[in-house]
Amino acid sequence: MDFSDFRGIVIGLGTFLIIGLFHPLVIKAEYHLGKGCWWIFLLAGIVFLVLSVLLGRYSFTWSTICGVVAFSSFWSILELFEQEKRVKKGWFPENPSRRK
């Protein structure tokens, strides 16, 4: 039994943790920075997409994890704008220092 036997479990756990990390990250980013920080998620997505391609020839597991981070970053752009709507509905607190 070697590490390759556990790749699916490692990738599954990594995906679970990444999604779990990005959920509060989007909430905090919208609260502190507003939806204007979408470009940070875009830049992170591009960086991790490139890393995924570069790591592809060396490590299937790390390449996949980087791909999950990349597309979680891209999805977070949409979620950032949706989070703003959730704040306006009163589902999440609004940052008082950013009130218009």
Buried (B, 14 or more C-beta within 10 A) or exposed (E): EEEEEEBEEBBEEBBEEBEEEBEEBBBEBBBEBBBEBBEBBBEBBEBBBEBBEEBBEEEEBBBBBBBBBBBBBBBBBEBBEEBBEEBEEEEBEEEEEEEE
